[in-house]
Amino acid sequence: MLKQYLNFKLSQKLSPQQIQLMKLIQLPTQAFEQRISQEMNENPALEGGKEEAEKFDEDINDDYQDDYDEGTEVIEAEINVDDYLSDDETPSYKLSAKNYSADDEETNMPYASGTSFNQHLLQQLNTYRFTEDEKEIAKFLVGSVDESGYIRRELADIVDDLAFTQNVYTDESKVEKVLKVVQELDPAGVGARDLQECLELQLVRKEQTPSVALATSIIENAFDHFSKKHYKKLIAKFDITEDQLRDAINEIEHLNPKPGGAVSSGTRMTEHVVPDFAIKIVDGKLELTLNGRNAPELHVSREYTNMLKGYKESKDKSKSQKDAVMFIKQKLDAAKWFIDAIKQRQQTLFVTMNAIMHRQEEYFLTGDERNLRPMILKDIADKIDMDISTVSRVANSKYVDTPYGTRLIKDFFSESMKNDQGEDVSTKEIKKILEITIGEENKRKPLTDDKLAKILKEKGYPIARRTVAKYREQLDLPVARLRKEI
């Protein structure tokens, strides 16, 4: 049985233009430039650069419904061509997104290509004599070396892979024999299977002084004591003085635990960060600028204007002409919407960053992280009267060039905690003080988390030991035992 119901529903939907704006706001500078290029390729009515010819009126007929049915004749009144044509001299700034001067910084970063780490090793193999099978094994081993310079696979697995993928049937002893040759390649330590072997390979190539000899013995016979910094046990085991141990440890500390990093870091693809904003100190005051690459010059194509003129002046308007005008109108609308979205993007970015800059004014003037104020997304959203999601889109993907380096905007946000005076302080301020305290400690007797908690409490930051441990881990600082030095 069919029944009818009356249902009231309140809903909110985003228009396509709003969705487009949100997507544009989220894009960083480089991705934004690619998006503009894509839009210009897809929409021939959108052009870049300055427009010296006639301009369009900025107002468009937003209320027009594009529900044209192909079988229904288009009435001329539905397309008001005059809305897209203008004989008056409309200033170019109304239809071009431009708010920067010619002397603004706009740098194009060159990309350097070079030899990869594995290619660097393969080139060295050509200086050795191998049999056909040994050559294939050596190439396979080099291909198994990771970016750090290690081979982290078991020899048995490598033997199986050689049989299945390279049709080379061998055994572990032969693979290990070839591995010894691979471990002679530069940089020293490459081809090691663990850190201990990596350090041993580097020590063997050093001049064999008493300190190097002792360092080699420590790595080979007491690596566990060394890694855990049990210095007293090392002194007792090798019957040495504290000075001798210090010299040996100094030799080890000058070794490279990631030998591949020295080569691969210079050849891997580098992602260049293009700051979206720049903050400068001028006469003791902060000055904010938006990267000029976020403000491109765009205008609507003159050719499309002429098409509409031709349609308006023609007496006999065929159905194909009307279809063409509908297509032109669609592209013109899309072009104007896109230009308008870019303007709104610029305004949103500038307003948001300006609010952040004034909130953290003391930090930007001094560069001291202890001056960072507690700040969450809601604080800025309330300040600029925008949604939290909009502020989040700006903060999570944008960078700002400051006198103290280029920083991700979201790094300026932090939770707040109460100090002993009941004032709200930033967790970043506490982390900075913790980092300074650890940096100034006596490395012979490093401070435990309990002692660090007491020191912070004395400085007016009453936080628990587990909170100290959490902050210390976030700062990538080891526990007291591993910070100990002799």
JODAGI-V59363 format. One line per field, one symbol per residue. ss: DSSP state (~ for helix, > for strand, _ for the rest). phi: phi as a letter, one per 20 degrees, with the letter a starting at -180 (. if undefined). A space follows every 50 residues. Layout:
ss: ???
phi: ???
This chain:
ss: _______________~~~~~~~~~~~__~~~~~~~~~~~~~~___>>>__ _________________________~~~__~~~~_______~~~______ ________________~~~~~~~~~______~~~~~~~~~~~~______> ____~~~~~~~~~~~______~~~~~~~~~~~_________>__~~~~~~ ~~~~~____~~~~~~~~~~~~_~~~~~___~~~~~~~~___~~~~~~~~~ ~~~_______~~~~____________>>>>>>__>>>>>>_~~~___>>> _~~~~~~~~~~~~_____~~~~~~~~~~~~~~~~~~~~~~~~~~~~~~~~ ~~~~~~~~~_~~~~~~__~~~___>_~~~~~~~~___~~~~~~~~~~_>> >>__>>>>~~~~_>_>>>_____>>>~~~~~~~~~~~~~___~~~___~~ ~~~~~~~~______~~~~~~~~~~_____~~~~___
phi: .ecdcdcecdcccefgffffffffffffgffffffffffffedffdcdnf ddefdefffcefefeedfefedfeegffdefffdcbeeefgfffdcebbc efeffbedefdedbeffffgffffffedecfgfffffffffffefefeod dddfffffgfffffddlddbcffffffffffgfefefgofnfebffffff ffffeeffegffffffffffdbfffffelefffffffelcefffffffff fffeedfcffffeffedffdeeedfeccdcddlmcecdceggfecfecbe ffgfffffffffefeedeffffffffffffffgffffffffffffgffff fffffffffdgfffedneffefegbdgfgffffdlcfffffffffecddc edfdoecffffeebfdceefenefcffffffffffffffeffffcfefff ffffffffeocfcfffffffffffemdffggeefce
